[in-house]
């Protein structure tokens, strides 16, 4: 991250301006043109959309000169914050990651070339999986109904239900992706990277974390042959955020890895 911040330093009459480089629930790294002594207490605010700023309180524990550019880089420990405050910060960092993932997905979607219309058999641009899972859907103004879904991708899914639904009907879907394939990912861990400022702990992303329930909207775009006495429809997503797309990609990737390891 490269976030401009105003840093209040104990013993200094005015705020010091700098940049927040990275952050975890236990500490962060700052960059500033101003020389600050080690062991100084510092405070700064983390701006949050639609919320009051989050006050972070720490102490300078390391100082280094970057290999390029001017100024100094500081390591800050959040030992002055309570466990409750650090837990709240961890939740805020997770929300920042979600927003960043959504922004990345939207940029990729905007930059992706639009496929030309093709006649004949449909060619899909994203991997789909036939793993089934329960889904609660609401078609048009009808009440919600429990059904089954499979063949999910970032663009849509296949809905198996007992109702007859007309093509073009808007539909709301609530579901939680299955987690039985997440064991293919390595467990969450920390590794040590060697940087110009010495060893640094880096947290490996936890791709084994359980899926959360998601709500997406779409519309019925196709109808297939009935299956076991039930209707089968193709649903295209029309309202799905970037984080949800990345979660579906995490699910389909876990299924791919599981199949490859089975051979």
C-alpha positions as CSV (number, residue, x, y, z in Angstrom):
1,X,0.0,0.0,0.0
2,X,1.0,3.6,-0.5
3,X,-1.2,5.7,1.8
4,X,-0.3,9.2,2.8
5,X,-0.6,9.8,6.6
6,X,0.0,12.4,9.2
7,X,2.1,10.9,12.1
8,X,1.9,12.4,15.6
9,X,5.3,11.7,17.2
10,X,5.8,12.0,21.0
11,X,7.9,15.0,21.8
12,X,7.3,16.8,18.5
13,X,5.1,19.9,18.3
14,X,3.6,19.2,14.9
15,X,2.6,16.2,12.8
16,X,5.2,14.5,10.5
17,X,3.9,13.6,7.1
18,X,4.8,10.2,5.6
19,X,3.5,7.2,3.8
20,X,2.1,3.9,5.1
21,X,3.8,1.1,3.1
22,X,2.4,-2.1,4.6
23,X,0.5,-3.2,7.7
24,X,-0.7,-6.1,9.8
25,X,-2.6,-6.3,13.1
26,X,0.8,-6.3,15.0
27,X,2.7,-3.5,13.2
28,X,3.4,-1.6,10.0
29,X,6.1,0.1,8.0
30,X,6.3,3.8,7.3
31,X,8.3,6.0,5.1
32,X,9.1,9.7,5.8
33,X,11.6,12.4,4.9
34,X,11.8,13.3,8.6
35,X,14.3,11.7,10.9
36,X,12.5,10.1,13.9
37,X,14.3,8.5,16.9
38,X,13.8,4.9,17.7
39,X,11.5,4.0,20.7
40,X,9.3,7.1,20.0
41,X,5.6,6.6,20.5
42,X,3.6,7.4,17.3
43,X,-0.1,7.8,16.5
44,X,-1.7,8.1,13.1
45,X,-5.2,7.7,11.6
46,X,-6.2,5.1,9.0
47,X,-8.9,6.6,6.8
48,X,-11.9,4.3,6.1
49,X,-14.7,4.8,3.5
50,X,-18.0,5.7,5.1
51,X,-16.5,5.3,8.6
52,X,-14.7,7.4,11.2
53,X,-10.8,7.1,10.9
54,X,-9.2,4.3,12.9
55,X,-6.6,5.5,15.3
56,X,-3.4,3.4,15.3
57,X,-0.9,3.6,18.2
58,X,2.6,2.2,18.1
59,X,6.2,2.7,18.7
60,X,9.2,3.0,16.3
61,X,11.3,-0.1,16.7
62,X,13.5,0.0,13.5
63,X,14.9,2.6,11.2
64,X,16.6,2.2,7.9
65,X,17.6,4.2,4.8
66,X,16.0,2.8,1.6
67,X,18.4,1.9,-1.2
68,X,16.8,4.4,-3.5
69,X,15.1,7.7,-2.9
70,X,15.4,10.0,0.1
71,X,14.1,9.8,3.6
72,X,13.8,6.9,6.1
73,X,11.8,3.7,6.5
74,X,10.5,2.8,10.0
75,X,9.2,-0.3,11.5
76,X,6.3,0.3,14.0
77,X,5.1,-2.1,16.6
78,X,1.4,-1.8,17.7
79,X,2.2,-3.0,21.3
80,X,0.5,0.1,22.6
81,X,-2.9,-1.1,21.3
82,X,-5.2,-3.4,23.2
83,X,-6.1,-6.9,22.0
84,X,-9.5,-5.6,21.2
85,X,-8.1,-2.8,19.1
86,X,-5.8,-5.2,17.3
87,X,-8.7,-7.6,16.6
88,X,-10.7,-4.7,15.2
89,X,-7.7,-3.7,13.0
90,X,-7.4,-7.3,11.7
91,X,-11.1,-7.1,10.6
92,X,-10.4,-3.7,8.9
93,X,-7.4,-5.2,7.1
94,X,-9.5,-8.0,5.8
95,X,-12.1,-5.5,4.6
96,X,-9.3,-3.6,2.8
97,X,-8.2,-6.8,1.1
98,X,-11.8,-7.5,0.0
99,X,-12.1,-4.0,-1.5
100,X,-8.7,-4.4,-3.2
101,X,-9.8,-7.8,-4.6
102,X,-13.0,-6.2,-5.9
103,X,-11.1,-3.4,-7.6
104,X,-8.7,-5.9,-9.2
105,X,-11.5,-8.0,-10.5
106,X,-13.4,-4.9,-11.9
107,X,-10.2,-3.7,-13.7
108,X,-9.6,-7.2,-15.2
109,X,-13.2,-7.4,-16.4
110,X,-13.1,-3.9,-18.0
111,X,-9.7,-4.7,-19.7
112,X,-10.7,-8.2,-20.9
113,X,-11.6,-8.3,-24.7
114,X,-15.2,-9.0,-25.4
115,X,-15.6,-12.3,-27.2
116,X,-17.2,-12.2,-30.6
117,X,-20.6,-14.0,-30.9
118,X,-20.2,-17.6,-32.0
119,X,-22.7,-19.9,-33.6
120,X,-23.1,-23.5,-32.6
121,X,-21.8,-25.0,-29.4
122,X,-21.2,-22.5,-26.6
123,X,-17.5,-21.9,-25.7
124,X,-17.0,-20.9,-22.2
125,X,-14.2,-18.5,-21.2
126,X,-14.0,-19.6,-17.5
127,X,-13.5,-23.0,-15.9
128,X,-16.7,-24.5,-14.5
129,X,-17.2,-27.4,-12.0
130,X,-20.1,-29.8,-11.8
131,X,-19.8,-30.1,-8.0
132,X,-23.3,-29.7,-6.6
133,X,-24.4,-27.6,-3.6
134,X,-27.7,-26.4,-2.1
135,X,-28.9,-22.9,-3.1
136,X,-31.9,-20.8,-2.1
137,X,-33.3,-18.8,-5.0
138,X,-36.1,-16.3,-5.5
139,X,-37.4,-16.0,-9.1
140,X,-39.1,-12.7,-9.8
141,X,-41.6,-11.9,-7.1
142,X,-42.0,-15.5,-6.0
143,X,-41.0,-16.6,-2.4
144,X,-37.6,-18.2,-1.8
145,X,-37.2,-21.9,-2.6
146,X,-34.5,-24.4,-1.7
147,X,-32.9,-26.1,-4.8
148,X,-29.6,-27.4,-6.1
149,X,-26.9,-25.8,-8.2
150,X,-23.8,-27.0,-10.0
151,X,-21.7,-26.1,-13.0
152,X,-20.7,-22.8,-11.3
153,X,-18.2,-20.3,-12.8
154,X,-17.5,-16.6,-12.2
155,X,-20.2,-15.9,-14.9
156,X,-23.1,-18.1,-13.8
157,X,-24.3,-21.5,-12.7
158,X,-26.8,-24.2,-13.5
159,X,-29.9,-24.3,-11.3
160,X,-31.9,-27.5,-10.7
161,X,-35.3,-27.0,-9.3
162,X,-38.9,-28.1,-9.3
163,X,-40.5,-24.9,-10.7
164,X,-41.0,-23.8,-14.2
165,X,-39.2,-20.5,-14.8
166,X,-39.5,-18.4,-18.0
167,X,-36.3,-17.4,-19.9
168,X,-35.3,-13.8,-18.9
169,X,-36.7,-14.0,-15.4
170,X,-34.5,-12.1,-12.9
171,X,-33.4,-14.3,-10.0
172,X,-31.7,-13.9,-6.6
173,X,-29.4,-16.6,-5.4
174,X,-28.0,-17.3,-1.9
175,X,-25.5,-20.1,-1.4
176,X,-22.3,-21.2,0.3
177,X,-19.7,-22.9,-1.9
178,X,-18.5,-26.3,-0.8
179,X,-15.3,-26.5,1.2
180,X,-14.3,-30.1,0.8
181,X,-11.6,-29.4,-1.7
182,X,-9.8,-26.6,0.2
183,X,-7.4,-29.1,1.7
184,X,-5.4,-28.9,-1.6
185,X,-4.1,-25.5,-0.6
186,X,-1.2,-25.2,1.8
187,X,-2.1,-24.1,5.4
188,X,-1.8,-20.5,6.4
189,X,1.7,-19.8,7.6
190,X,4.4,-17.2,7.9
191,X,7.7,-17.2,6.0
192,X,10.8,-15.1,6.3
193,X,11.9,-13.0,3.4
194,X,15.3,-11.3,3.2
195,X,15.0,-7.6,2.4
196,X,17.5,-4.8,2.3
197,X,16.4,-4.0,5.8
198,X,16.9,-7.5,7.1
199,X,14.6,-10.5,7.6
200,X,10.9,-9.8,7.5
201,X,8.0,-12.0,8.4
202,X,5.4,-12.4,5.6
203,X,2.0,-14.0,6.1
204,X,1.0,-16.6,3.5
205,X,-2.6,-16.1,2.5
206,X,-5.0,-18.6,4.0
207,X,-6.8,-20.2,1.0
208,X,-8.2,-22.8,3.4
209,X,-10.5,-20.4,5.1
210,X,-14.2,-21.5,4.9
211,X,-16.4,-19.9,2.3
212,X,-19.0,-17.4,3.4
213,X,-22.6,-17.3,2.2
214,X,-22.9,-15.0,-0.8
215,X,-25.9,-13.4,-2.4
216,X,-25.8,-12.7,-6.1
217,X,-28.4,-11.7,-8.7
218,X,-28.8,-13.0,-12.2
219,X,-31.3,-13.9,-14.8
220,X,-32.4,-17.2,-16.4
221,X,-30.8,-17.4,-19.9
222,X,-31.3,-21.0,-21.0
223,X,-33.2,-24.2,-20.3
224,X,-31.8,-27.7,-20.4
225,X,-33.3,-31.2,-20.5
226,X,-35.1,-32.1,-17.2
227,X,-33.0,-34.1,-14.8
228,X,-34.5,-36.7,-12.4
229,X,-37.9,-35.1,-12.9
230,X,-36.7,-31.6,-12.2
231,X,-36.2,-28.5,-14.3
232,X,-32.6,-27.4,-15.2
233,X,-31.8,-23.7,-16.1
234,X,-28.7,-21.8,-17.0
235,X,-28.4,-18.6,-14.9
236,X,-26.1,-15.7,-15.8
237,X,-24.9,-13.5,-13.0
238,X,-25.8,-9.8,-13.5
239,X,-24.9,-8.4,-10.0
240,X,-21.8,-10.0,-8.4
241,X,-18.9,-8.1,-6.8
242,X,-15.2,-8.7,-7.4
243,X,-14.6,-10.4,-4.1
244,X,-17.4,-12.9,-4.8
245,X,-15.8,-13.6,-8.3
246,X,-12.4,-14.3,-6.6
247,X,-14.1,-16.6,-4.1
248,X,-15.7,-18.6,-7.0
249,X,-12.3,-18.7,-8.7
250,X,-10.7,-20.0,-5.4
251,X,-13.4,-22.8,-5.3
252,X,-13.0,-23.8,-9.0
253,X,-9.2,-23.8,-8.7
254,X,-9.4,-26.1,-5.7
255,X,-11.5,-28.5,-7.6
256,X,-9.0,-28.4,-10.5
257,X,-6.1,-29.1,-8.2
258,X,-8.0,-31.9,-6.5
259,X,-8.7,-33.6,-9.9
260,X,-5.1,-33.3,-11.0
261,X,-3.8,-34.9,-7.8
262,X,-6.3,-37.8,-8.2
263,X,-4.6,-38.9,-11.5
